[in-house]
Amino acid sequence: MRARLTTFVRAGLEFDVVDAGPLDGPVVVVLHGFPQTATSLAELTALLNARGYRTLAPNQRGYAPGARPRGRLAYRMSELVADVLALVDELDRGPVHLVGHDWGAMVAWSMAATRPERVRTLVTLSVPHPGAFVRSLVSSDQLLRSYYMGLFQLPVLPERLLRARPELLDRMLARSGMSAAAIARVHSEIIDAGALTGALNWYRALVAGSPRTATARVGVPVTHVWGSGDTALSRRGAELAGQYVTGQYRLVVLDGASHWLPEERPAELADLIAERVESVAV
């Protein structure tokens, strides 16, 4: 009988994983975003487990206590994708169904584009294909919405500011629709746990990204989900995402939903993920 996977190692870094659901069920790898850990996905994965899916939700690079390398270059997209590929290798089960939220969606898009043989289906939440995001910067109000990304790329200053004035982050997250309970977890799991610098390094590594990732098309079946109340991502990016998919594609707009879809709309997301997985069932 297969054993639960609680950790995996890549390049000397140890990642912890939440492995749940039937061990012989179809595998769904679920990737969290910023500034959260796999706990933000707990309700969503529980619903998928109840449907018979095995879910694996890793705490990613910079978040897992054993995987916090120094320096921004350690957080470039190629490394983030390689981490997820190492997790998939541990399973030895063939291609997986991949789900990503926020930064986890960026990793998922990139993995599906560059390593399509490892991905059976893709569901992305909130963040569109990198190429669609870049185009939305010059064709909508996305640049204004993304003001914080420039601040987060500065060295040292963001950590000092957020630790000295935590209420600034609290207000920003509350305005984006994050619940008080989720904000409290950001403090306990990110700031107090020493994960803030690693989490911010994802932004600092943006300039080291490969141009190929921003333009590579995705050939696997894709569902992209965006909330109409998302203050961080514009509708324009969601509308452009389909232009970077050559396989089956569906855009789903959740009316009134904020950026924090896994916690806010888990039941609807579980339905959409199951629908996408079942679309390729033999």
C-alpha positions in Angstrom: 0.0 0.0 0.0 1.3 3.5 -0.9 2.4 5.6 2.1 1.5 9.2 2.8 4.0 11.8 1.5 4.8 14.3 4.3 8.1 15.7 3.0 10.3 15.7 -0.1 13.8 17.0 -0.7 15.3 18.8 -3.7 18.7 20.4 -3.9 19.3 20.1 -0.2 16.0 21.8 0.7 13.2 20.0 2.5 9.6 20.8 1.8 6.6 19.7 3.9 3.5 18.5 2.2 -0.2 18.0 3.2 -1.2 14.7 1.6 -4.8 13.8 2.0 -7.6 11.8 0.5 -7.7 8.2 -1.0 -4.1 7.1 -1.7 -5.2 5.4 -4.9 -7.4 8.4 -6.1 -6.5 10.7 -9.0 -3.7 13.0 -7.8 -4.4 16.8 -7.6 -1.4 19.0 -6.7 -2.6 22.3 -5.2 -0.2 25.3 -4.9 -0.8 28.2 -2.5 0.0 31.8 -3.1 1.3 34.9 -1.3 1.2 35.5 1.6 -0.2 32.2 2.6 0.7 28.5 3.2 -1.0 25.2 2.4 -3.4 25.8 5.3 -5.3 28.3 3.1 -6.2 25.4 0.9 -7.5 23.1 3.7 -11.3 23.5 3.0 -10.9 23.2 -0.7 -8.7 20.0 -0.5 -11.1 18.5 2.0 -13.9 18.8 -0.5 -11.8 17.3 -3.2 -10.9 14.4 -0.9 -14.6 13.8 -0.3 -15.0 13.3 -4.0 -12.3 10.7 -4.1 -9.3 12.7 -5.1 -5.9 12.5 -3.4 -4.6 16.0 -2.9 -1.0 17.2 -2.2 -0.5 20.7 -1.0 3.2 21.6 -0.5 4.5 24.6 1.4 6.6 26.1 -1.3 10.1 27.5 -1.4 10.5 30.3 1.1 7.5 29.1 3.1 8.6 25.6 4.2 11.0 26.0 7.2 13.5 23.7 5.6 13.4 25.4 2.2 14.3 29.0 2.7 17.5 29.7 0.6 19.1 33.1 0.7 19.2 35.4 -2.3 16.6 36.3 -4.8 18.0 34.2 -7.7 17.1 31.1 -5.7 13.4 32.1 -6.2 13.3 32.4 -10.0 10.5 30.6 -11.8 12.6 27.8 -13.1 13.5 26.8 -9.5 9.9 27.1 -8.3 8.7 24.8 -11.1 11.6 22.3 -10.5 10.4 22.1 -6.8 6.9 21.0 -7.9 8.4 18.5 -10.5 10.4 17.0 -7.7 7.2 16.5 -5.7 5.6 14.8 -8.7 8.6 12.6 -9.1 8.1 11.3 -5.6 4.6 10.1 -6.5 5.7 8.0 -9.5 2.2 8.2 -10.8 2.5 9.9 -14.2 1.0 13.3 -15.0 -1.0 15.1 -12.3 -3.9 17.4 -12.2 -2.5 20.8 -11.2 -4.2 23.7 -9.3 -2.6 27.0 -8.4 -3.8 30.1 -6.6 -2.1 33.6 -6.9 1.7 32.9 -7.1 0.9 29.2 -7.1 -1.1 29.9 -10.3 2.0 31.5 -11.9 4.0 28.3 -11.1 1.2 26.1 -12.4 1.0 28.1 -15.7 4.8 27.9 -16.1 4.9 24.2 -15.4 2.1 23.3 -17.8 3.7 25.4 -20.5 7.3 24.1 -20.1 6.6 20.5 -18.9 3.2 19.6 -20.4 4.0 15.8 -20.2 3.8 16.1 -16.3 0.4 17.9 -16.2 -2.9 16.2 -17.1 -5.2 19.2 -16.5 -4.7 22.8 -15.1 -7.0 25.0 -13.0 -5.6 28.4 -12.2 -7.2 30.8 -9.7 -7.0 34.6 -9.8 -3.7 35.0 -11.7 -3.8 34.6 -15.5 -1.1 33.3 -17.8 2.1 35.4 -17.4 1.7 36.7 -21.0 -1.9 37.8 -20.3 -0.8 39.6 -17.1 2.0 41.5 -18.9 -0.4 42.6 -21.7 -3.0 43.7 -19.1 -0.4 46.0 -17.6 -0.6 48.2 -20.7 -4.2 47.7 -21.6 -6.1 48.1 -18.3 -5.7 49.5 -14.8 -3.5 46.5 -13.9 -0.4 48.6 -13.4 -2.1 50.7 -10.7 -3.4 47.5 -9.1 0.1 46.1 -9.0 1.7 49.0 -7.2 2.8 46.8 -4.3 4.8 44.6 -6.5 7.4 47.3 -7.0 7.6 47.9 -3.3 8.1 44.2 -2.6 11.0 44.0 -4.9 13.1 46.4 -2.8 15.7 44.8 -0.6 15.2 44.8 3.2 12.8 47.7 3.4 9.5 45.8 2.9 10.4 43.4 5.8 11.3 46.3 8.1 8.2 48.2 7.2 5.8 45.3 7.6 7.3 44.2 10.9 7.3 47.7 12.3 3.9 48.6 11.0 1.9 45.4 10.7 -1.3 47.3 10.5 -0.3 48.5 7.0 -0.4 44.9 5.7 -3.6 44.2 7.7 -5.4 47.1 6.0 -4.2 46.1 2.6 -5.3 42.5 3.0 -8.6 43.5 4.5 -9.3 45.9 1.7 -8.7 43.0 -0.8 -11.3 40.9 0.9 -9.2 38.6 3.1 -11.0 37.5 6.3 -9.8 38.5 9.8 -9.0 34.8 10.5 -6.9 34.5 7.4 -5.0 37.8 8.2 -4.2 36.3 11.7 -2.7 33.2 9.9 -0.6 35.5 7.8 0.9 36.9 11.0 1.4 33.5 12.7 2.5 31.5 9.6 4.4 34.1 7.6 5.6 37.0 9.7 6.1 35.3 13.1 7.3 32.1 11.6 10.2 33.8 9.7 8.9 33.2 6.2 8.4 36.8 5.2 11.7 37.3 3.4 11.4 34.1 1.5 7.9 35.0 0.4 9.0 38.4 -0.8 11.9 37.0 -2.7 9.4 35.6 -5.2 8.7 39.2 -6.2 12.4 40.1 -6.1 13.2 37.3 -8.6 10.7 38.6 -11.2 13.5 40.4 -13.1 15.4 37.1 -13.4 12.5 35.3 -15.1 12.7 33.7 -18.6 11.0 35.6 -21.5 9.9 32.2 -22.7 7.6 31.6 -19.7 5.7 34.8 -20.6 4.9 33.7 -24.1 4.8 29.9 -24.0 1.4 28.5 -24.8 -0.3 25.8 -22.7 -1.6 22.8 -24.5 -3.2 20.9 -21.7 -6.9 21.4 -20.8 -7.3 24.6 -18.7 -9.9 26.2 -16.5 -9.1 29.8 -15.3 -11.2 31.2 -12.5 -11.3 34.9 -11.6 -13.5 36.8 -9.1 -15.2 40.0 -10.2 -14.3 41.5 -6.8 -10.6 40.9 -7.2 -8.8 44.1 -6.4 -5.4 42.8 -7.3 -6.1 41.4 -10.8 -8.1 43.0 -13.6 -10.7 41.4 -15.7 -8.6 42.2 -18.7 -5.9 39.7 -17.7 -8.6 37.0 -17.2 -10.0 37.7 -20.6 -6.6 37.5 -22.3 -5.6 34.3 -20.6 -7.4 32.1 -23.2 -5.2 33.4 -26.0 -2.3 31.5 -24.4 -4.0 28.1 -24.3 -4.1 25.8 -27.3 -6.0 23.0 -25.6 -9.5 22.9 -24.2 -10.2 26.2 -22.3 -12.8 27.7 -20.0 -12.9 31.0 -18.2 -15.1 31.1 -15.2 -16.0 34.5 -13.5 -17.3 34.2 -10.0 -19.5 37.2 -9.4 -18.6 39.2 -6.4 -15.7 36.9 -5.3 -12.5 38.5 -4.0 -8.9 37.5 -4.7 -9.0 34.9 -2.0 -10.9 32.2 -3.8 -9.9 29.0 -2.1 -11.1 30.2 1.3 -14.1 32.2 0.0 -15.5 29.9 -2.6 -14.2 26.4 -1.9 -17.3 24.5 -2.9 -17.6 26.2 -6.2 -13.9 25.6 -6.9 -14.2 22.0 -6.0 -17.0 21.6 -8.5 -14.9 23.3 -11.2 -11.8 21.3 -10.5 -13.7 18.0 -10.6 -15.4 19.1 -13.8 -12.0 19.8 -15.4 -10.5 16.5 -14.1 -13.5 14.5 -15.3 -13.3 16.2 -18.8 -10.2 14.0 -19.5 -11.3 10.8 -17.7 -11.1 7.8 -19.9 
